[in-house]
């Protein structure tokens, strides 16, 4: 079996194997709780080959080693926050200080103001929050009728289907 294994990289490039796959890494960590079989892991995380499973495992291990080295060197989140505070406090210009504070707000997810009643941002979270509030106030959960709805997926246009098949054939030629 002649397979061309791709390198493990963290820099996103133009080839698909260089893409950031943190979602797949999280799925793989959860899938490893269920099975160790590479074929089943491949199916569970939705990758095309077993080599991608191993590449994802390598990325997880490399990331874990990197974080442990940073902690050994004293570079944890507290170190980063202290460094940011020092730079913010020492900024000469108000615009530099403002930019640093904006960066800090972005890092904690507070850079955008969205007016929501629960802060969750979607109707499911709003209903759950309402249920918790009602339960804590009088012990009775509200009855919520959620209508059943069907999603009808339209058929793929023929031109798009042909283009996708061509792209798949081309990628198989390039990546094996």
C-alpha positions as CSV (number, residue, x, y, z in Angstrom):
1,X,0.0,0.0,0.0
2,X,1.6,3.2,-1.2
3,X,0.4,6.2,0.9
4,X,1.8,9.6,0.8
5,X,1.7,10.8,4.4
6,X,1.5,14.6,4.8
7,X,3.5,16.4,7.5
8,X,2.0,17.7,10.8
9,X,1.8,21.4,10.6
10,X,0.1,24.1,12.6
11,X,0.3,27.0,10.1
12,X,-2.7,27.2,7.9
13,X,-1.9,27.0,4.2
14,X,-3.6,26.4,0.9
15,X,-3.6,22.6,1.2
16,X,-6.5,21.0,3.2
17,X,-4.2,19.0,5.5
18,X,-2.8,22.3,6.9
19,X,-6.2,23.6,8.1
20,X,-6.8,24.2,11.8
21,X,-8.8,21.2,13.0
22,X,-9.4,21.9,16.6
23,X,-13.0,20.7,16.3
24,X,-11.7,17.3,15.0
25,X,-9.2,17.2,17.8
26,X,-12.0,17.7,20.4
27,X,-14.1,15.0,18.7
28,X,-11.1,12.7,18.6
29,X,-10.5,13.1,22.4
30,X,-14.1,12.3,23.1
31,X,-14.1,9.4,20.6
32,X,-11.0,7.9,22.3
33,X,-13.1,7.4,25.4
34,X,-15.2,5.0,23.4
35,X,-12.8,3.1,21.2
36,X,-9.1,2.8,20.2
37,X,-9.8,1.3,16.8
38,X,-8.4,3.7,14.1
39,X,-11.1,2.7,11.6
40,X,-13.9,3.6,13.9
41,X,-12.1,6.8,15.1
42,X,-11.9,7.8,11.4
43,X,-15.6,7.3,11.0
44,X,-16.5,9.1,14.3
45,X,-14.5,12.3,13.6
46,X,-15.4,12.4,9.9
47,X,-12.0,12.3,8.2
48,X,-11.2,10.5,4.9
49,X,-8.2,8.4,6.0
50,X,-6.6,6.8,9.0
51,X,-3.5,8.9,8.4
52,X,-5.6,12.0,9.2
53,X,-6.6,10.3,12.5
54,X,-2.9,9.9,13.4
55,X,-2.1,13.4,12.2
56,X,-4.8,14.8,14.4
57,X,-3.4,12.8,17.4
58,X,0.0,14.2,16.6
59,X,-1.3,17.7,16.7
60,X,-3.0,17.0,20.1
61,X,0.2,15.6,21.5
62,X,2.3,18.5,20.2
63,X,-0.1,21.1,21.5
64,X,-0.1,19.4,24.9
65,X,3.7,19.3,25.0
66,X,3.9,22.9,24.0
67,X,1.5,24.0,26.7
68,X,3.4,22.0,29.4
69,X,6.7,23.6,28.3
70,X,5.1,27.1,28.5
71,X,3.9,26.3,32.0
72,X,7.3,25.0,33.1
73,X,8.8,28.3,31.9
74,X,6.3,30.2,33.9
75,X,4.3,31.4,30.9
76,X,0.8,30.6,31.9
77,X,-2.4,32.7,31.6
78,X,-1.4,34.7,34.6
79,X,1.9,35.6,33.0
80,X,0.1,36.7,29.8
81,X,-2.4,38.8,31.8
82,X,0.3,40.4,33.9
83,X,2.2,41.3,30.7
84,X,-0.9,42.8,29.1
85,X,-1.6,44.8,32.3
86,X,2.0,46.1,32.3
87,X,1.8,47.2,28.7
88,X,-1.6,48.8,29.2
89,X,-0.4,50.7,32.3
90,X,2.8,51.8,30.6
91,X,1.3,53.0,27.4
92,X,2.3,56.6,26.6
93,X,-0.5,57.5,24.3
94,X,-4.2,57.1,25.2
95,X,-4.8,55.5,21.8
96,X,-2.3,52.8,22.6
97,X,-4.0,52.2,25.9
98,X,-7.4,52.1,24.2
99,X,-6.2,49.6,21.6
100,X,-4.7,47.4,24.3
101,X,-7.9,47.5,26.3
102,X,-9.9,46.6,23.2
103,X,-7.6,43.7,22.6
104,X,-8.2,42.6,26.2
105,X,-11.9,42.8,25.7
106,X,-11.6,40.7,22.6
107,X,-9.6,38.1,24.4
108,X,-12.5,37.6,26.9
109,X,-15.2,37.8,24.3
110,X,-16.6,41.1,25.4
111,X,-15.7,43.1,22.2
112,X,-19.2,43.0,20.8
113,X,-22.3,44.2,22.5
114,X,-25.4,42.1,21.6
115,X,-28.6,43.0,23.3
116,X,-30.1,39.8,24.5
117,X,-32.1,39.1,27.6
118,X,-30.0,36.1,28.6
119,X,-26.7,36.7,27.0
120,X,-26.9,33.3,25.3
121,X,-27.8,34.8,21.9
122,X,-30.3,32.2,20.7
123,X,-33.8,31.1,21.5
124,X,-32.9,27.8,23.0
125,X,-30.7,29.4,25.6
126,X,-33.4,32.0,26.3
127,X,-35.9,29.2,27.0
128,X,-33.5,27.3,29.2
129,X,-32.7,30.5,31.2
130,X,-36.4,31.2,31.5
131,X,-37.0,27.7,32.8
132,X,-34.2,28.0,35.4
133,X,-35.6,31.4,36.6
134,X,-39.2,30.0,36.8
135,X,-38.0,26.8,38.6
136,X,-36.1,28.8,41.2
137,X,-38.9,31.3,41.8
138,X,-41.9,29.0,42.3
139,X,-40.8,25.5,41.4
140,X,-43.0,25.2,38.3
141,X,-41.4,24.9,34.9
142,X,-43.1,26.6,32.0
143,X,-44.7,24.5,29.4
144,X,-43.3,25.3,26.0
145,X,-44.7,23.9,22.8
146,X,-42.0,23.5,20.3
147,X,-43.5,22.9,16.8
148,X,-42.1,20.1,14.7
149,X,-40.7,21.3,11.5
150,X,-39.1,19.5,8.6
151,X,-36.1,20.7,6.7
152,X,-36.4,20.1,3.0
153,X,-33.0,20.0,1.4
154,X,-33.3,21.1,-2.3
155,X,-31.6,18.9,-4.8
156,X,-28.1,19.9,-5.8
157,X,-28.0,21.6,-9.3
158,X,-26.4,19.4,-11.9
159,X,-23.6,21.9,-12.7
160,X,-22.6,22.1,-9.0
161,X,-22.6,18.3,-8.7
162,X,-20.3,17.9,-11.7
163,X,-18.0,20.6,-10.4
164,X,-17.8,18.9,-7.0
165,X,-17.0,15.5,-8.6
166,X,-14.3,17.1,-10.7
167,X,-12.8,18.8,-7.6
168,X,-12.8,15.5,-5.8
169,X,-11.1,13.7,-8.7
170,X,-8.5,16.5,-8.9
171,X,-7.8,16.4,-5.2
172,X,-7.4,12.6,-5.3
173,X,-4.8,13.0,-8.0
174,X,-2.9,15.6,-6.0
175,X,-3.1,14.1,-2.5
176,X,-3.5,10.4,-3.2
